[in-house]
């Protein structure tokens, strides 16, 4: 990787894995954009760690995702470390889960992940480097009763990740 200042993006950074990842990246001196719905948690994180840039984006809202992606596409330096961590689960037998709930689950767990990745890839290709980490689940490989919608979404993440890995490897991008 080059000596140019690194820039990272972590979605779902208001708690858990996302927050811990953002802290580690910032501690390494990497400017880290953190994304979540709860801006107050992101601002607290930014106050505690230099180099963290909080951005409130509701990944369930396609318009907000598109506006954020427009910013990412124009960003200098480009994001070369992407951690797609945002996601949530809904439980229930398929026939009992309203279709709207499944659509919202896919909007966050799959479509926002794909769209943000698309926005970051041109900068990574131009830099001839990058790392994309898509946080998934064992449910993406094995289905369990009562987890159908979540399993379907995580399986989509697994398939997208596998295909993307092959597509971008020639550009020095790891997935």
Secondary structure, 3 states (H helix, E strand, C coil): CCCCCCEEEEECCCCHHHHHHHHHHHHCCCEEEEEECCHHHHHHHHHHCCCEEEEECCCCCHHHHHHHHHHHHCCCCCCCEEEECCCCCCCCCHHHCCHHHHHHHHHHHHHHHHHHHHHHHHHHHHHCCEEEEECCCHHHCCCCCCCHHHHHHHHHHHHHHHHHHHHHHHHCEEC
